[in-house]
Amino acid sequence: MKKLLLCFLLGAPLCPVFAQTSGSFTLTDAVERVISEMPTRLAHLKGDLLANNPEAIDYASLLQLKGADNCTISVFNTPGDTTACWKADLPVIDDFDQAKKAYQETYDALHHARITRLHPGVVYKLEGGFHQADETKQTNSIEFTLDPAGEEFHKVRVQLLLSYTMPEWHLTVQVYEKPGELGMAEASDQ
């Protein structure tokens, strides 16, 4: 069942990107659409308000990743930090070996993705070194950068997380802009 879910989730990574910014998409398509919306702080992808906390406002995401249990957007509103983050929570996995395989397959899909719709004639890749998942670590993480980044996307990061919360492994994909020093956006970035 989980193998079928991963094939569905990661399948057809080279599907064309459609004009809409909401709906259910493959991993590559979803990441490309989210990156294209980063300059607007994901304004066109925000759905229903989920929580309004002092540090961040959480929304349901109109853009859903196929096979994901949950997709959300957090917009941080602390002084000096106005970044936004899109997060997709994939189905939990009980067995570490299965979680490790899903982590590797998701990394491969992101690493081999070719993002072509951000700027005509420019092919972007996600660059991030692979780190084997370690069962002794509560959190395993790989951070990707966009190449070529250019001025517009130099702070965009795609993060793959595998974390353990007893008794399950959680696989998450996040797209966000890396804030400046001490978790805050630089004053010139606002």
C-alpha positions as CSV (number, residue, x, y, z in Angstrom):
1,M,0.0,0.0,0.0
2,K,2.7,2.4,1.0
3,K,4.7,1.5,-2.2
4,L,1.7,2.3,-4.3
5,L,1.2,5.6,-2.4
6,L,4.9,6.6,-3.1
7,C,4.6,5.7,-6.8
8,F,1.5,7.9,-7.0
9,L,3.1,10.7,-5.0
10,L,6.4,10.7,-6.9
11,G,5.1,9.6,-10.2
12,A,5.2,11.7,-13.4
13,P,7.7,14.2,-12.1
14,L,7.9,15.8,-15.5
15,C,4.2,16.5,-15.9
16,P,3.5,19.9,-17.4
17,V,2.6,22.7,-14.9
18,F,-0.9,24.0,-15.4
19,A,-2.0,27.6,-14.9
20,Q,-4.0,27.1,-11.7
21,T,-2.3,27.4,-8.3
22,S,-4.7,25.3,-6.4
23,G,-5.6,21.6,-6.5
24,S,-3.7,18.4,-6.0
25,F,-0.2,18.0,-7.7
26,T,2.8,15.7,-7.9
27,L,5.8,16.6,-5.8
28,T,7.7,18.4,-8.6
29,D,4.7,20.4,-9.7
30,A,3.7,21.3,-6.1
31,V,7.3,22.5,-5.3
32,E,7.5,24.5,-8.5
33,R,4.2,26.2,-7.9
34,V,5.0,27.1,-4.3
35,I,8.4,28.5,-5.3
36,S,6.7,30.7,-7.9
37,E,4.5,32.1,-5.2
38,M,7.3,32.9,-2.7
39,P,7.6,36.5,-3.8
40,T,3.9,37.0,-2.8
41,R,4.4,35.3,0.6
42,L,2.1,32.5,-0.8
43,A,-0.9,34.9,-0.9
44,H,-2.5,33.0,-3.7
45,L,-2.2,29.7,-2.0
46,K,-3.8,30.5,1.3
47,G,-7.0,28.8,2.2
48,D,-9.0,28.8,5.4
49,L,-7.4,30.3,8.6
50,L,-6.3,27.5,10.9
51,A,-4.6,29.4,13.8
52,N,-3.7,33.0,14.5
53,N,-0.7,32.9,16.9
54,P,1.5,35.9,17.9
55,E,4.5,34.5,15.9
56,A,2.7,33.1,12.9
57,I,-0.7,32.7,11.2
58,D,-1.4,29.2,9.9
59,Y,-3.6,28.6,6.9
60,A,-4.8,25.5,5.0
61,S,-3.1,25.4,1.6
62,L,-5.2,25.5,-1.5
63,L,-2.3,23.7,-3.2
64,Q,-2.3,20.0,-2.1
65,L,0.4,17.5,-2.7
66,K,-1.0,14.2,-4.0
67,G,-0.9,11.6,-1.3
68,A,-0.2,14.1,1.5
69,D,-2.1,13.9,4.7
70,N,-2.0,17.7,5.3
71,C,-0.7,20.8,3.5
72,T,-0.4,24.1,5.4
73,I,1.0,27.6,5.1
74,S,2.5,29.5,7.9
75,V,3.2,33.3,7.6
76,F,5.5,34.6,10.3
77,N,4.7,38.0,11.6
78,T,7.3,38.6,14.3
79,P,9.2,41.9,14.1
80,G,11.8,41.7,11.2
81,D,10.6,38.2,10.1
82,T,7.9,38.2,7.5
83,T,8.7,34.9,5.8
84,A,6.2,32.3,4.7
85,C,6.4,28.5,4.7
86,W,4.5,25.8,2.8
87,K,4.5,22.4,4.4
88,A,3.3,19.0,3.2
89,D,2.9,16.2,5.8
90,L,3.1,12.8,4.1
91,P,1.5,9.7,5.6
92,V,3.2,8.4,8.8
93,I,5.3,5.2,8.6
94,D,5.7,2.7,11.5
95,D,8.8,0.9,10.2
96,F,12.2,2.7,10.0
97,D,13.3,0.8,6.9
98,Q,10.2,1.8,5.0
99,A,10.6,5.4,6.2
100,K,14.3,5.4,5.2
101,K,13.3,4.2,1.7
102,A,10.6,6.9,1.4
103,Y,13.1,9.5,2.5
104,Q,15.5,8.3,-0.2
105,E,12.8,8.2,-2.9
106,T,11.5,11.7,-2.0
107,Y,15.1,13.0,-2.0
108,D,15.7,11.5,-5.5
109,A,12.5,13.0,-6.8
110,L,13.5,16.5,-5.5
111,H,17.1,16.2,-6.6
112,H,16.1,15.1,-10.2
113,A,13.4,17.7,-10.5
114,R,13.8,20.2,-13.4
115,I,11.9,23.4,-12.7
116,T,11.2,25.2,-16.0
117,R,8.2,27.6,-15.5
118,L,9.7,30.2,-13.2
119,H,11.4,32.1,-16.0
120,P,11.2,31.3,-19.7
121,G,14.3,29.6,-21.0
122,V,15.8,29.0,-17.5
123,V,16.0,25.4,-16.1
124,Y,16.3,25.4,-12.3
125,K,17.5,22.4,-10.2
126,L,17.3,21.7,-6.5
127,E,20.8,21.2,-5.1
128,G,21.2,19.4,-1.8
129,G,23.6,16.8,-0.6
130,F,22.1,13.4,0.4
131,H,22.5,12.3,4.0
132,Q,21.4,8.8,4.8
133,A,18.6,8.6,7.4
134,D,19.8,7.5,10.8
135,E,17.5,5.7,13.1
136,T,19.3,6.9,16.1
137,K,18.5,10.6,15.2
138,Q,15.1,11.9,16.1
139,T,15.3,14.3,13.1
140,N,17.0,13.7,9.7
141,S,17.0,16.7,7.3
142,I,18.2,17.8,3.9
143,E,18.0,21.4,2.7
144,F,17.9,22.1,-1.0
145,T,18.7,25.4,-2.7
146,L,17.6,26.5,-6.1
147,D,20.3,26.6,-8.8
148,P,20.7,29.1,-10.4
149,A,19.2,31.1,-7.6
150,G,19.5,34.6,-8.9
151,E,18.4,37.6,-6.8
152,E,14.7,36.6,-6.7
153,F,15.2,33.1,-5.3
154,H,18.5,33.2,-3.4
155,K,16.8,32.6,0.0
156,V,14.3,29.9,-1.1
157,R,14.9,26.6,0.5
158,V,13.2,23.2,0.0
159,Q,13.6,21.0,3.1
160,L,13.0,17.3,3.4
161,L,12.5,16.1,7.0
162,L,12.2,12.7,8.5
163,S,11.4,12.9,12.2
164,Y,10.4,10.3,14.8
165,T,7.6,10.8,17.3
166,M,6.9,7.6,19.1
167,P,5.9,5.2,17.6
168,E,5.9,6.7,14.0
169,W,8.2,8.3,11.4
170,H,6.9,11.5,9.8
171,L,8.1,12.6,6.4
172,T,7.6,16.3,5.6
173,V,8.5,18.5,2.6
174,Q,8.7,22.3,3.3
175,V,9.3,25.3,1.0
176,Y,10.3,28.5,2.7
177,E,12.5,31.6,2.4
178,K,15.5,31.4,4.7
179,P,15.4,34.3,7.1
180,G,18.4,36.5,7.9
181,E,20.5,36.5,11.1
182,L,19.0,35.0,14.2
183,G,15.9,33.8,12.4
184,M,14.9,37.3,11.3
185,A,14.6,38.7,7.9
186,E,17.2,41.4,7.1
187,A,15.8,44.9,7.2
188,S,16.6,45.4,3.5
189,D,14.5,42.4,2.6
190,Q,11.2,43.9,3.8
